[in-house]
Amino acid sequence: MAAGPPIVLRCMKEHLNRPLQVDLRSALALKADRLVRCARTGHHQEAVQALLHKRKPGCSGR
């Protein structure tokens, strides 16, 4: 997992920790914002292409 895309990993970590500090509505709004941000990355696009072509994603770690 450490070799994965850092933006996505950072968002995942925040999703796990943030709900403990804010109300449900704020946590869901934050999750929606981060989901859109992660979906716009090249890592996401590469992951989708890899899935469609049934291969491992070529994640550069940046």
For each residue, the residues with C-beta under 8 A, 3 or more apart:
1: 4 9
2: 9
3: 59 61
4: 1 8 9 59 61
5: 8 9 41 43 59 61
6: 9 10 61 62
7: 10 11 37 38 41 43
8: 4 5 11 12 38 41 43 44
9: 1 2 4 5 6 12 13
10: 6 7 13 14
11: 7 8 14 15 34 35 37 38
12: 8 9 15 16
13: 9 10 16 17
14: 10 11 17 18 30 34
15: 11 12 18 19 30 31 34
16: 12 13 19
17: 13 14 20 21
18: 14 15 21 22 27 30
19: 15 16 22 24 27
20: 17
21: 17 18
22: 18 19 26 27 30
23: 26 27
24: 19 27 28
25: 28 29
26: 22 23 29 30
27: 18 19 22 23 24 30 31
28: 24 25 31 32
29: 25 26 32 33
30: 14 15 18 22 26 27 33 34
31: 15 27 28 34 35
32: 28 29 35 36
33: 29 30 36 37
34: 11 14 15 30 31 37 38
35: 11 31 32 38 39
36: 32 33 39 40
37: 7 11 33 34 40 41
38: 7 8 11 34 35 41 43 44
39: 35 36 44
40: 36 37 44
41: 5 7 8 37 38 44 45
42: 45 46
43: 5 7 8 38 46 47 57 59
44: 8 38 39 40 41 47 48
45: 41 42 48 49
46: 42 43 49 50 57 58 59
47: 43 44 50 51 57 59
48: 44 45 51 52
49: 45 46 52 53 57
50: 46 47 53 54 55 56 57 58
51: 47 48 54
52: 48 49
53: 49 50
54: 50 51
55: 50
56: 50
57: 43 46 47 49 50
58: 46 50
59: 3 4 5 43 46 47
60:
61: 3 4 5 6
62: 6
